[in-house]
Amino acid sequence: MSRSVKTTPVGIDLGTTYSCVAAWFDQHNRVEILPNEQGNNITPSCVACNEKELLVGEGAKNQITRNPTHTVFDVKRIMGSIFNDTSLQKDMESWPFKVIQGSSDKPMIVLEHMGANKEFSAEELSSMILKKLKEAAEAYLGTTVRDAVITVPAYFNDKQ
């Protein structure tokens, strides 16, 4: 006879600027926003590389002024876009990080990590943010998170 392990499903709002994770608590009869490792209810939607490590969330945002060309934000705006999209090209003018044309006209973000340039898709960087939120939820709940609902903006198209 197998025992079922109770897991707490969570909801994640993957935002353009900030993200958060929440869970339903039966004993309180409500949803509560879960804090990240710094105790904040929101986590910056940023990813950065420096000479030693890959940073996600608070760590990435905290070093943006020292390392702007290797700190990515607004990554959700890139998801599902093609490189030659007019709005993407306009956004690229204001970003300090480098976006190049990958295969099939897919925009790729270039970050220097441990002395080498690495290309990341917007989806890969978003998954790093989602993983950070999942880890924060697991640390707070003291259990493994196996299920999550992720918000999708109403204006997202099918590719996004």
N, C-alpha and C positions, 0 to 999 in steps of 0.2 A: 504494500500500500504506500503510495507516494504522498508525501506531505506537501501541501501547497504553502509557499512562502508568501506572506502578504507584502506586496510592494505598494508604494504610494505613487499613483500617476501624478505627473506634474504638468503644468502649463508653462510654456515659454513664449515670451514676447521678444522676438528677435527684432530689435529696433535699429534704425539707421544710425542713431547717435548713442543710445543707451538700450540695454536689454535687461529683462528681469525674469525670474522664475517664481512660480507660485504653486501651492499645493492646497488640496481640500483637507480640512481637519474636521472629522465627524464630531469630536468632542466640543468644538466651538461653533459647529454648524456654519462654517464659512471658509472662504478661500483666504489664504494669507500669503503675502509676498515673503519669500525666503531671503535672508541676508547672504551676501557673498563673504569671502574669507576676511574682508576688512570690516564686516558688519553693516555694509551699505545695502539698501534694497534695490539699487540699480547698479548695473555693471557697464562700464564703457564698452561700446561695440568697436574696439580697436585691437589690432594685432601689430606687433613690432618685432623686428629682429635687431639684435646688436651683435657685437663680436663674440659674445658668449652664449646667448640663449634666445629663445623665442618667447616673447611675452604676450599675454592675452589679458584684456580687461584693464584693471586698475594699473598694473605694471606698465602696460603699453602706453596708456594715456599719460602717466606720470613722467615719461621720458620724451614726450613728443617734441618739446622745445630743444632738447639736446640732439635729437635724432629724427628730424622731420621727414627726411627722404626715405626712411625705412620704417615709418609708422603709417599704417593703413587705417583709414576710417571711411565712413560712407560706403562701405563695401556692398551693402545691400542694393545700392543704386546701380551697381555694375551687373548684378545677377541677371542672367537672361538676355543681356545686351549683346549686340555685335559691335566690333571695334569701331566700325565706321558710322555708328549711330550718331546723329547730330547732337543729341542731348549729352551723350557720353563724351564726345569730343569737347563740348563746352565745359562740362564738369572737370575734365582733365586739365584744363587751363588753370584751375585754381588749386589743384592737388599738388603737394610737394613730392609725393611718391610717383614712381614711374609705372605707366601702363603701356604695354606693347601689344601688337597684333599677333595672336597665336594662330594655331591651325584652325581652319574653318572660320576665320574672322572672329575668333573668340578673344575677348580682352584678357590679358594675363598681367598680373601685378608682379613686378620685379623687386625683390628684396635681397639685400646682401646679408647672408647668414654664415658665420664662421669663415669669412674670407671668400665666399663664393656667391655669385648671383644665382638665386633660385626663383623660378616662376611659379606663381600660385594663381589658381582660378578664384573668382569671388566665392564660389561655392566651397572651396577648400578652406578659405579663411573664415567663412561663416560657420563652417563645421567646427572650427577651433573655438569660436565663441560659444557655440551650442554645447560643446564638450565642457567648457569652463563652467557654464551654468548648471549642467548636469552634475558635475563634481561638487559644486556649492550646495546643490539640493541634497546630494547623498551625504555630505558632511553634516548638514543641518539635521536631516531626518534620521541619520544613523542607519540607513538601509540603502540597498541598491535600487536605482531608478531604472526600470525596464520600459516604461511607457511614458510618452510625452505627447502633448498636443502643442503644436507650434503655430503661432498666429501667422496669417498671410494677409498682407494689405489688400484691400478691395481693388486697388488700382493695378495690382500685379497682373501681368498677362500670362498666358499658358506657359511660355518659355521660362518665365521667372519662377 
